[in-house]
């Protein structure tokens, strides 16, 4: 599988701006800039690369965990993961995955074991050079 995203940037670092367009159409000419990266905590002005990495990580983790659970003969009803990315001094230092899951018939211990396996082995975790923290709650 190959996927393409086109990033266009116009202007200098602080005052310039750009757009991101995904081959899939999931986003088209989505704005990003210095302001959307560092001065836009509510996200109204657009996205930033860190937000997209956090989204990719949460989605990848959920999918990997679903497969790991299936391989252990469990069928999740719902996996909800919030990814909180911390960016300090020009570097992504950590991503905290906060998972709430509905998985019938599984013990908390087995669930924790399988969730850790998914965290350690999802493809996005494998490319990240930061601390990955998993907090999981079985509901």
N, C-alpha and C positions, 0 to 999 in steps of 0.2 A: 504494500500500500504506500502510496505517496500522496501527500496533501500539500497544496500551495496556498500561501498567504502573501499578498502583495502589500508592502509597506512603502508609502510615499511620504517624504519629509521635505518641507520647503522652509528655508530660512535658517537662522542661526539657532543654537541650542536653547537659549533662554526665551527668545521671542518667536521662534518658528513654530510650526505645527505640521501635523501630518494626518494621514488616514490609513486605516487598515482594512483590507478586503479579503475575505476568505473564499476559497474555491467553492465551498459548500453553499455559500450564500448565508451562512449563520450570521455574518456581519458584513456590511457593505459600506465602504467609506466611513467607517467608525472613526471619529476624531480622537487624536491623542496629541499631547503637547507637554511642555514643562509644567504648565498649570495643572493639566489633568493628572500628571504624575506626582507632583509635590504640593499642590495648593488646592486640591479638590477632594477633600475627605468624603463628601457625600456622593461623588461619582456623577453628578449632574452634567458636567462639561464633557465627559467622554471617559475612555478607559486609559489604562497604562499597561506596559508589558508585565508588571508584577501581578496585576489583577488577572490577566489572561493565564499566567502560569498557575496561579492559585486555582482558577476554574478548571484548568486542564488536570491538575493534580487531584482535586476532589472528584471529578468525573472518572478519571482513570482508576482511582482507588476504589470507588463504589463498584465499578464494573469488575475489577479484579477480585474484590471481596465476594461478589455474587458468584463468580466461578469457583472460588476456593470453597465457599459454603456448599455449592452444588456437588463438588467433588467429595465432600464429606457427608453427602446425603441430607443436606439441609436446604430448605427453600425460603429465602428471605421474602417477607411481605413488603418491606420498605427499608431502604438504607438512605439516611439523610446525613450528609457530611458538609460541614462548614470548614473551609480552609482559611486560616488566618496567617497570612504571609507577613513576616517582619523584614523590612528593608532598612539597614543602617549603614551609614558611611559608604554609600555606593555599592553595597553588597546585600544580597539576600542571605540572611543569617539563619532563618528558621521558617518552617511552615508547621503550624499546629492544625492537625486534623481532628475536628470535634464531631464524632460519629454518634448518631442515635439510630438504633436498629430494632426492627420487629422481625424476629426469626423464631418461629414456633419450634418447640421441642429441644432447644439447645441450652446447655448449662452456661452460666456466666464464664466459667473457666475455659470451656471449649471455645466459646465465642471469642474471648480475649486472645486465645492462642491463634485462631484462624484470622482474626483481624490484624494481628501483628504480622502474620505471614503475608497477608495481602499488602500491608504497608511496605514491608521490606522488598516485595517482589513485583509491585506494579511498575510498568515501564517508565512512568514519569518519575517515580521515586529514584529509579536507577540513573537518571541523568542529572539529578539535582545534587549540587555540592553545598548542602546546608543540613542543619539539624532538622530531623523530622520527628515530631511529637504526635503521638496518637492518644486521644482520650476517647474511650468508647463507653457507651451506655446502652444496655439492652433493655428495651421497654416492652 
